């Protein structure tokens, strides 16, 4: 017989969302990674598709923010 325990102290709380300016980092394997302020991946774009893209314009806008709910 297996007992199901529902003890709040044993459960991990939901992570607090990270909100702020995104970070754009180029990788060695030809991608641009868009990261939340805590360093979690938000979006990945091929380096060849980056120049002139909508996401490049958004990341360049000082008022643009991203919200991340933790690592996947």
DOGUDREN-743447 format. One record per residue (C-alpha): residue number from 1; residue in three letters; x, y, z. Coordinates in steps of 0.25 Angstrom, whole numbers, plus 5000, padded with zeros to 4 digits. Example, Ala and Ser with C-alpha at 12.3 -4.5 7.8 and 13.67 -1.06 7.14 Angstrom:
BEGIN
<atom resi="1" resn="Ala" X="5049" Y="4982" Z="5031"/>
<atom resi="2" resn="Ser" X="5055" Y="4996" Z="5029"/>
***
This chain:
BEGIN
<atom resi="1" resn="Unk" X="5000" Y="5000" Z="5000"/>
<atom resi="2" resn="Unk" X="5005" Y="5014" Z="4996"/>
<atom resi="3" resn="Unk" X="5002" Y="5026" Z="5004"/>
<atom resi="4" resn="Unk" X="5001" Y="5039" Z="4997"/>
<atom resi="5" resn="Unk" X="5006" Y="5051" Z="5005"/>
<atom resi="6" resn="Unk" X="5002" Y="5065" Z="5003"/>
<atom resi="7" resn="Unk" X="5011" Y="5072" Z="5012"/>
<atom resi="8" resn="Unk" X="5014" Y="5087" Z="5007"/>
<atom resi="9" resn="Unk" X="5028" Y="5087" Z="5013"/>
<atom resi="10" resn="Unk" X="5032" Y="5076" Z="5003"/>
<atom resi="11" resn="Unk" X="5027" Y="5083" Z="4991"/>
<atom resi="12" resn="Unk" X="5035" Y="5093" Z="4983"/>
<atom resi="13" resn="Unk" X="5028" Y="5106" Z="4982"/>
<atom resi="14" resn="Unk" X="5025" Y="5112" Z="4968"/>
<atom resi="15" resn="Unk" X="5037" Y="5120" Z="4964"/>
<atom resi="16" resn="Unk" X="5036" Y="5135" Z="4964"/>
<atom resi="17" resn="Unk" X="5035" Y="5141" Z="4950"/>
<atom resi="18" resn="Unk" X="5048" Y="5149" Z="4945"/>
<atom resi="19" resn="Unk" X="5044" Y="5161" Z="4938"/>
<atom resi="20" resn="Unk" X="5054" Y="5171" Z="4932"/>
<atom resi="21" resn="Unk" X="5062" Y="5175" Z="4920"/>
<atom resi="22" resn="Unk" X="5067" Y="5162" Z="4911"/>
<atom resi="23" resn="Unk" X="5081" Y="5159" Z="4909"/>
<atom resi="24" resn="Unk" X="5086" Y="5155" Z="4895"/>
<atom resi="25" resn="Unk" X="5098" Y="5145" Z="4894"/>
<atom resi="26" resn="Unk" X="5104" Y="5140" Z="4882"/>
<atom resi="27" resn="Unk" X="5108" Y="5125" Z="4883"/>
<atom resi="28" resn="Unk" X="5120" Y="5118" Z="4876"/>
<atom resi="29" resn="Unk" X="5111" Y="5109" Z="4868"/>
<atom resi="30" resn="Unk" X="5104" Y="5121" Z="4860"/>
<atom resi="31" resn="Unk" X="5092" Y="5124" Z="4869"/>
<atom resi="32" resn="Unk" X="5087" Y="5137" Z="4876"/>
<atom resi="33" resn="Unk" X="5081" Y="5133" Z="4890"/>
<atom resi="34" resn="Unk" X="5072" Y="5143" Z="4896"/>
<atom resi="35" resn="Unk" X="5072" Y="5141" Z="4911"/>
<atom resi="36" resn="Unk" X="5064" Y="5146" Z="4923"/>
<atom resi="37" resn="Unk" X="5071" Y="5155" Z="4934"/>
<atom resi="38" resn="Unk" X="5073" Y="5142" Z="4942"/>
<atom resi="39" resn="Unk" X="5080" Y="5135" Z="4930"/>
<atom resi="40" resn="Unk" X="5068" Y="5126" Z="4925"/>
<atom resi="41" resn="Unk" X="5066" Y="5123" Z="4910"/>
<atom resi="42" resn="Unk" X="5055" Y="5131" Z="4905"/>
<atom resi="43" resn="Unk" X="5057" Y="5130" Z="4890"/>
<atom resi="44" resn="Unk" X="5068" Y="5125" Z="4880"/>
<atom resi="45" resn="Unk" X="5070" Y="5131" Z="4866"/>
<atom resi="46" resn="Unk" X="5080" Y="5126" Z="4855"/>
<atom resi="47" resn="Unk" X="5091" Y="5137" Z="4854"/>
<atom resi="48" resn="Unk" X="5088" Y="5138" Z="4839"/>
<atom resi="49" resn="Unk" X="5073" Y="5142" Z="4842"/>
<atom resi="50" resn="Unk" X="5077" Y="5152" Z="4853"/>
<atom resi="51" resn="Unk" X="5081" Y="5164" Z="4845"/>
<atom resi="52" resn="Unk" X="5068" Y="5172" Z="4842"/>
<atom resi="53" resn="Unk" X="5059" Y="5163" Z="4849"/>
<atom resi="54" resn="Unk" X="5047" Y="5167" Z="4858"/>
<atom resi="55" resn="Unk" X="5054" Y="5161" Z="4871"/>
<atom resi="56" resn="Unk" X="5067" Y="5169" Z="4868"/>
<atom resi="57" resn="Unk" X="5058" Y="5182" Z="4868"/>
<atom resi="58" resn="Unk" X="5051" Y="5178" Z="4880"/>
<atom resi="59" resn="Unk" X="5064" Y="5174" Z="4888"/>
<atom resi="60" resn="Unk" X="5070" Y="5187" Z="4884"/>
<atom resi="61" resn="Unk" X="5058" Y="5195" Z="4889"/>
<atom resi="62" resn="Unk" X="5061" Y="5200" Z="4903"/>
<atom resi="63" resn="Unk" X="5046" Y="5199" Z="4907"/>
<atom resi="64" resn="Unk" X="5045" Y="5184" Z="4903"/>
<atom resi="65" resn="Unk" X="5045" Y="5174" Z="4915"/>
<atom resi="66" resn="Unk" X="5043" Y="5159" Z="4916"/>
<atom resi="67" resn="Unk" X="5036" Y="5151" Z="4926"/>
<atom resi="68" resn="Unk" X="5041" Y="5137" Z="4930"/>
<atom resi="69" resn="Unk" X="5035" Y="5127" Z="4939"/>
<atom resi="70" resn="Unk" X="5048" Y="5119" Z="4942"/>
<atom resi="71" resn="Unk" X="5056" Y="5109" Z="4934"/>
<atom resi="72" resn="Unk" X="5049" Y="5098" Z="4926"/>
***
